[in-house]
Amino acid sequence: MRDAHAVLLGLSQDGAEPERNESADTYYSIVDNPNAPRLVTRLEVSGAPCRARTTSALQFPGQWAALTMGLVDLSRVTAVTAYASVDDMIAEVNPIPFDSPAAEQIVLTGPGLYCSSRMSLSGQSSASDDMCSDRLDLTMADKGEKERGHKALAIVADVCKAPAFVKK
């Protein structure tokens, strides 16, 4: 289930493997330049397998700049829309079936699908930015991304019984 969450949250880029332990997986952004910012994300799946918590830290060399805590609930997916290109997705035109071989962009929507709270650790501000998003975007441009994406969607359909996948 952690792998499905990682794919849908965009943590599993290019098939990168996380550091795994019993309670969580930790993902690191791949950075060629040691002076570039790095993103570290810890993914925990709760007792309810369709819910996951993330804790992300954006690190600039030598300091932590921002901490984001998030909660995703995949059982809230009420619609799945697929597109054959990024341009179609942006324009929201020419949707295709999400299981189509031509699908390169998948959009999952549902009320309060992903909520997060972000705070600066730089000492500049003590306020946090809270937000809830009703959308997750999944890119499936190459064969590996398509395999991981279809597997994650099948898990959401089977385990989470999300309304978008319930046959009418």
Buried (B, 14 or more C-beta within 10 A) or exposed (E): BBBBBBBBBEBBEEEEEBEEEEEBBBBBBEEEEEEEEBBBBBBBBEEEBBBBBBBBBBBEEEEEEBBBBBBBBBBBBBBBBBBBBEEBBEEEEEBBEBEEEEBBBBBBBBEEBBBBEBBBBEEEEEEEEEEEBBEBBBBBEEEEBBEBBBEBBEBBBEBBEBEBBEEE
